[in-house]
Amino acid sequence: MPFFTTFPVSRQGMQDIAQWLIVGAVLFGVLALVARRRGGEPRRYLVSVGVLAALTVVSYALAFTVAPNIPTPPVPFTARFQTNPVPDTTESIDAGRQLFQMHCAICHGARALGDGPQAFLLNPRPFNLQVHVPLHFEGEIFYWISNGVASTAMPAWKDQLSETQRWQIIRYLEALASKRVEQ
């Protein structure tokens, strides 16, 4: 059974969920109007609108009370279009795991939850990468690993790790976040 040190969905993710719930409520509202115009019973559609509206309120409440706000550090626009050239194989993921444990786990923790031994000394604390990585393009993550993140303790790794090694770490983080690998 997984244990979350933080809420498993970010504020931005909860807001996205709420927006889709709003779209659903509007859709059911339109269906209720169409049913009423055709002389049918719109009650079930209106109940759906009410349920979706309630879920929207819950989603926004969670977004602004429990879910962590994960601000996005700026990256060049072109970085978003970079794709990972390292194949998605067991060997690449394992190489990424070894590199992550050697260079990143001290701050991000062995499971990338942001709970490494150094994490408690840093302000801001390292991100939970199992939540953070799926929210971003591969090129953005590559940019942050390569150049560091301003106003945080995240260093630039482009001088210590080769381009292939940085992409392997990203392969491992993606596999970890999607639960394809354990630690």
Contacts in CASP RR format, 6 or more apart in sequence:
PFRMAT RR
TARGET T0000
AUTHOR 0000-0000-0000
METHOD contacts of the structure
MODEL  1
MPFFTTFPVSRQGMQDIAQWLIVGAVLFGVLALVARRRGGEPRRYLVSVG
VLAALTVVSYALAFTVAPNIPTPPVPFTARFQTNPVPDTTESIDAGRQLF
QMHCAICHGARALGDGPQAFLLNPRPFNLQVHVPLHFEGEIFYWISNGVA
STAMPAWKDQLSETQRWQIIRYLEALASKRVEQ
5 113 0 8 1.000
5 114 0 8 1.000
5 115 0 8 1.000
5 128 0 8 1.000
6 68 0 8 1.000
6 113 0 8 1.000
6 128 0 8 1.000
6 131 0 8 1.000
7 62 0 8 1.000
7 66 0 8 1.000
7 67 0 8 1.000
7 68 0 8 1.000
8 131 0 8 1.000
9 17 0 8 1.000
9 62 0 8 1.000
9 67 0 8 1.000
9 131 0 8 1.000
10 67 0 8 1.000
10 68 0 8 1.000
10 69 0 8 1.000
10 70 0 8 1.000
10 131 0 8 1.000
10 132 0 8 1.000
10 135 0 8 1.000
11 63 0 8 1.000
11 64 0 8 1.000
11 67 0 8 1.000
11 68 0 8 1.000
11 69 0 8 1.000
11 70 0 8 1.000
12 69 0 8 1.000
12 70 0 8 1.000
12 135 0 8 1.000
13 63 0 8 1.000
13 67 0 8 1.000
13 135 0 8 1.000
14 59 0 8 1.000
14 60 0 8 1.000
14 62 0 8 1.000
14 63 0 8 1.000
14 67 0 8 1.000
15 59 0 8 1.000
15 60 0 8 1.000
15 63 0 8 1.000
17 59 0 8 1.000
18 56 0 8 1.000
18 59 0 8 1.000
18 60 0 8 1.000
18 63 0 8 1.000
21 52 0 8 1.000
21 53 0 8 1.000
21 55 0 8 1.000
21 56 0 8 1.000
21 59 0 8 1.000
22 52 0 8 1.000
22 56 0 8 1.000
24 52 0 8 1.000
25 48 0 8 1.000
25 49 0 8 1.000
25 50 0 8 1.000
25 52 0 8 1.000
25 53 0 8 1.000
25 56 0 8 1.000
28 45 0 8 1.000
28 46 0 8 1.000
28 48 0 8 1.000
28 49 0 8 1.000
28 52 0 8 1.000
29 45 0 8 1.000
29 46 0 8 1.000
29 49 0 8 1.000
31 42 0 8 1.000
31 45 0 8 1.000
32 42 0 8 1.000
32 45 0 8 1.000
32 46 0 8 1.000
32 49 0 8 1.000
33 42 0 8 1.000
35 41 0 8 1.000
35 42 0 8 1.000
35 45 0 8 1.000
36 42 0 8 1.000
68 128 0 8 1.000
68 131 0 8 1.000
70 127 0 8 1.000
70 131 0 8 1.000
70 132 0 8 1.000
70 135 0 8 1.000
72 136 0 8 1.000
72 140 0 8 1.000
73 144 0 8 1.000
73 149 0 8 1.000
73 150 0 8 1.000
73 152 0 8 1.000
74 150 0 8 1.000
75 139 0 8 1.000
75 140 0 8 1.000
75 143 0 8 1.000
75 144 0 8 1.000
76 143 0 8 1.000
79 137 0 8 1.000
79 139 0 8 1.000
79 140 0 8 1.000
79 142 0 8 1.000
79 143 0 8 1.000
80 137 0 8 1.000
80 139 0 8 1.000
80 140 0 8 1.000
81 137 0 8 1.000
81 139 0 8 1.000
82 137 0 8 1.000
82 138 0 8 1.000
82 139 0 8 1.000
82 142 0 8 1.000
82 143 0 8 1.000
83 138 0 8 1.000
83 139 0 8 1.000
84 138 0 8 1.000
84 139 0 8 1.000
84 142 0 8 1.000
84 167 0 8 1.000
84 170 0 8 1.000
84 171 0 8 1.000
85 164 0 8 1.000
85 167 0 8 1.000
86 92 0 8 1.000
86 164 0 8 1.000
86 167 0 8 1.000
86 168 0 8 1.000
86 170 0 8 1.000
86 171 0 8 1.000
88 171 0 8 1.000
88 174 0 8 1.000
88 175 0 8 1.000
92 168 0 8 1.000
92 171 0 8 1.000
93 168 0 8 1.000
93 171 0 8 1.000
93 172 0 8 1.000
93 175 0 8 1.000
93 180 0 8 1.000
93 181 0 8 1.000
94 172 0 8 1.000
95 165 0 8 1.000
95 168 0 8 1.000
95 172 0 8 1.000
96 165 0 8 1.000
96 168 0 8 1.000
96 169 0 8 1.000
96 171 0 8 1.000
96 172 0 8 1.000
97 172 0 8 1.000
97 181 0 8 1.000
97 183 0 8 1.000
99 161 0 8 1.000
99 165 0 8 1.000
99 168 0 8 1.000
99 169 0 8 1.000
99 172 0 8 1.000
100 108 0 8 1.000
100 112 0 8 1.000
100 169 0 8 1.000
100 172 0 8 1.000
100 173 0 8 1.000
101 110 0 8 1.000
103 157 0 8 1.000
103 160 0 8 1.000
103 161 0 8 1.000
103 169 0 8 1.000
104 112 0 8 1.000
104 169 0 8 1.000
105 112 0 8 1.000
105 116 0 8 1.000
106 116 0 8 1.000
106 117 0 8 1.000
106 118 0 8 1.000
107 114 0 8 1.000
107 116 0 8 1.000
107 118 0 8 1.000
107 119 0 8 1.000
107 122 0 8 1.000
107 126 0 8 1.000
107 153 0 8 1.000
107 154 0 8 1.000
108 114 0 8 1.000
108 116 0 8 1.000
108 119 0 8 1.000
108 126 0 8 1.000
108 127 0 8 1.000
108 129 0 8 1.000
109 115 0 8 1.000
109 116 0 8 1.000
109 117 0 8 1.000
109 119 0 8 1.000
109 126 0 8 1.000
110 116 0 8 1.000
110 183 0 8 1.000
111 130 0 8 1.000
111 176 0 8 1.000
111 183 0 8 1.000
112 128 0 8 1.000
112 129 0 8 1.000
112 130 0 8 1.000
112 133 0 8 1.000
112 173 0 8 1.000
112 176 0 8 1.000
112 177 0 8 1.000
113 128 0 8 1.000
113 129 0 8 1.000
113 130 0 8 1.000
114 125 0 8 1.000
114 126 0 8 1.000
114 127 0 8 1.000
114 128 0 8 1.000
114 129 0 8 1.000
116 126 0 8 1.000
119 125 0 8 1.000
119 126 0 8 1.000
122 152 0 8 1.000
122 153 0 8 1.000
124 151 0 8 1.000
124 152 0 8 1.000
126 152 0 8 1.000
126 153 0 8 1.000
126 154 0 8 1.000
129 173 0 8 1.000
129 176 0 8 1.000
129 177 0 8 1.000
130 176 0 8 1.000
130 177 0 8 1.000
131 177 0 8 1.000
133 141 0 8 1.000
133 170 0 8 1.000
133 173 0 8 1.000
133 174 0 8 1.000
133 176 0 8 1.000
133 177 0 8 1.000
134 174 0 8 1.000
134 177 0 8 1.000
134 178 0 8 1.000
138 170 0 8 1.000
138 174 0 8 1.000
141 170 0 8 1.000
141 173 0 8 1.000
142 166 0 8 1.000
142 167 0 8 1.000
142 170 0 8 1.000
144 154 0 8 1.000
145 157 0 8 1.000
145 161 0 8 1.000
145 166 0 8 1.000
145 169 0 8 1.000
145 170 0 8 1.000
146 156 0 8 1.000
146 157 0 8 1.000
146 158 0 8 1.000
146 166 0 8 1.000
147 156 0 8 1.000
147 158 0 8 1.000
148 154 0 8 1.000
148 155 0 8 1.000
148 156 0 8 1.000
148 157 0 8 1.000
157 166 0 8 1.000
158 166 0 8 1.000
161 169 0 8 1.000
172 181 0 8 1.000
175 181 0 8 1.000
176 183 0 8 1.000
END
